[in-house]
Amino acid sequence: SDSIVAFNLTATGLTPTPVISLTGDSILAAQGSIKASPNGNYLAFGSSNLSPTPGLIQFMQFNNLTGQVDDVISLSTPNMNFAYGVEFSDNSQVLYAAGAGTNGSAITQYDVSIFDSATIVNSEYVVTNQLGIGQMQLGPDLKVYIASPGLNDYLHRINSPNSIGTSCGFELNAVFLNGRTANMGLPPFISSFFNTGLSADGFCFTDST
């Protein structure tokens, strides 16, 4: 199918009738990831087998008011035979993808601050070819965590995901799981959950909050 299906969920419940958008690329895979950007304006999809082009990553504009996908940019990279994990930076301007290629696994980075196909394709940067395939997840510390296959006892991390190129700060084996292991998956969170804060007023300088 080439359909993206969106259901409207509000405080009063779920609207049973979906909004259906057609991407133009038939999604055949049983594995992959779909993520929404923290600002809610974009979707990204990576899959282990997209027709007609393996390794395709789809980057889409999403209309929060209508639930419609308004435009789709398809990214095919020679650094991957297939994509699996995808994630946005917390400012929603950088997209990461993890997958496997002919020269091993890779994590790639794209500058998506301008919604233009040629600009995004030309911005591709290979963060690492030491690992890939696994899921990626933005954490509450606004760093991106990465799982890798093989019952690994570490998670890997992108320390400055808003930064372009080498300054994104990829760190191999960043978090020791202390006897636990991770394979390809991580618990998915809606990244905008982390865009929250706490404010207080009406206090004197020495008052506790």
C-alpha positions in Angstrom: 0.0 0.0 0.0 1.1 3.6 -0.5 -1.3 4.9 2.2 -0.6 6.8 5.4 -3.6 6.6 7.7 -4.1 9.2 10.5 -6.7 9.1 13.3 -7.5 12.2 15.3 -7.0 11.6 19.0 -8.3 14.2 21.4 -9.1 14.5 25.1 -12.6 13.2 24.3 -11.5 10.1 22.4 -10.5 8.7 19.0 -12.2 9.7 15.8 -13.0 6.3 14.1 -12.8 7.7 10.5 -9.2 8.1 9.4 -7.6 10.6 7.1 -5.9 8.7 4.3 -2.9 10.2 2.3 -1.2 8.5 -0.7 2.6 8.7 -0.7 3.1 7.3 -4.3 5.5 4.6 -3.1 4.2 1.1 -2.3 5.3 0.1 1.2 5.9 -3.6 1.1 8.0 -4.1 4.2 7.1 -5.9 7.4 9.9 -4.0 9.3 10.7 -0.3 9.7 10.0 2.8 11.6 7.7 5.8 11.3 8.4 8.9 13.4 6.8 12.3 13.9 9.0 15.4 14.4 8.8 17.0 17.8 7.1 20.1 16.3 4.4 17.9 14.7 5.0 19.2 11.2 6.8 16.3 9.6 6.8 12.5 9.4 9.7 10.2 8.4 9.5 6.6 7.4 12.3 4.0 6.9 11.8 0.5 5.8 13.8 -2.6 5.0 12.0 -3.1 1.6 10.3 -0.3 -0.2 9.2 -0.6 -3.8 10.6 0.4 -6.3 13.8 1.5 -4.6 15.5 -0.4 -1.7 16.9 1.8 1.0 14.2 4.5 0.5 13.6 7.0 3.3 10.4 9.0 3.1 10.2 12.5 4.5 6.8 14.1 4.6 5.1 17.3 5.5 2.2 16.7 7.9 -0.8 19.0 8.5 -1.7 18.9 12.2 -5.1 20.5 11.5 -6.3 18.2 8.8 -4.3 15.0 9.4 -3.2 15.1 5.8 0.3 14.4 4.4 0.8 17.3 2.0 4.0 16.4 0.3 6.5 13.5 0.2 10.3 13.6 -0.5 11.8 10.1 -1.2 15.4 9.7 -0.3 17.5 6.9 -1.7 21.0 6.6 -0.5 23.9 4.5 -1.9 25.1 4.1 1.8 22.1 1.8 2.5 20.5 -1.1 0.9 17.6 -0.6 3.3 16.7 1.8 6.1 15.2 0.7 9.4 15.4 3.2 12.2 14.6 7.0 11.8 14.6 9.9 14.3 14.4 13.7 14.3 16.5 16.1 16.4 14.6 18.0 19.0 14.5 21.1 16.9 12.9 19.1 14.1 15.5 20.3 11.6 17.8 17.3 11.4 16.7 13.7 10.4 18.7 10.6 11.1 18.3 7.1 9.5 20.0 3.8 10.4 20.2 0.9 8.0 22.4 -1.7 6.2 24.5 -1.2 3.1 26.9 -3.0 0.8 29.8 -1.6 2.8 28.3 -2.5 6.1 25.8 -0.7 8.3 25.5 3.1 8.4 23.8 6.0 10.1 23.1 8.9 7.9 22.1 12.5 8.7 20.0 14.9 6.6 19.5 18.7 7.1 15.7 19.1 6.7 15.5 22.7 7.8 14.5 23.5 4.2 11.8 21.3 2.6 13.5 20.9 -0.7 14.4 17.5 -2.2 17.7 18.5 -3.8 18.9 20.4 -0.7 18.1 17.5 1.6 19.7 14.9 -0.7 22.9 17.0 -1.0 23.1 17.4 2.8 23.5 13.7 3.5 26.3 13.0 5.9 27.4 9.5 7.1 27.6 9.8 10.8 29.1 6.3 11.2 29.5 3.0 9.3 30.3 1.1 12.5 26.7 0.1 13.1 23.1 0.6 11.9 19.9 -1.3 11.4 18.6 -0.7 14.9 15.9 1.7 16.2 16.7 5.3 17.2 14.9 7.3 19.9 15.2 10.9 21.1 15.5 10.9 24.8 14.4 13.3 27.5 17.9 14.7 27.6 17.4 15.6 23.9 20.1 13.1 22.8 19.4 10.4 20.3 19.9 6.8 21.5 20.6 3.9 19.1 20.2 0.1 19.5 22.2 -2.3 17.4 21.5 -6.0 16.6 23.2 -8.9 18.4 22.1 -8.6 22.0 24.4 -5.7 22.6 25.0 -4.7 26.2 25.5 -1.0 25.2 23.4 1.7 23.6 25.0 4.2 21.2 24.3 7.9 21.2 24.3 11.1 19.2 25.1 13.7 21.8 24.3 16.9 19.8 21.7 15.9 17.3 20.8 19.5 16.3 24.3 19.9 14.9 25.3 19.2 11.3 28.2 17.0 10.4 30.9 15.8 12.7 29.7 18.2 15.5 26.6 16.0 16.0 28.9 14.0 18.4 28.3 10.3 17.7 29.5 8.1 20.6 29.9 4.4 20.2 29.0 2.3 23.3 27.8 5.4 25.2 25.5 3.7 27.7 26.3 0.5 29.5 23.2 -1.5 30.2 24.6 -3.1 33.3 23.9 -6.7 32.5 20.9 -6.1 30.3 21.0 -6.4 26.5 19.3 -4.6 23.6 18.8 -5.9 20.1 17.3 -3.9 17.3 14.4 -2.3 19.2 13.8 0.6 21.6 10.5 1.7 23.2 9.0 4.3 20.9 8.0 7.7 22.4 6.3 10.6 20.8 9.2 13.1 20.9 7.0 16.1 21.6 6.4 14.7 25.0 9.8 16.0 25.9 9.0 19.5 24.8 7.5 20.4 28.1 8.6 22.7 30.9 7.6 24.0 34.3 7.1 27.6 35.2 6.1 29.3 38.5 5.6 32.9 39.5 4.4 34.9 42.5 7.4 33.8 44.6 9.9 35.9 46.5 13.6 35.4 45.7 14.4 33.2 48.7 11.1 31.1 48.5 11.3 27.5 47.6 9.3 26.2 44.7 
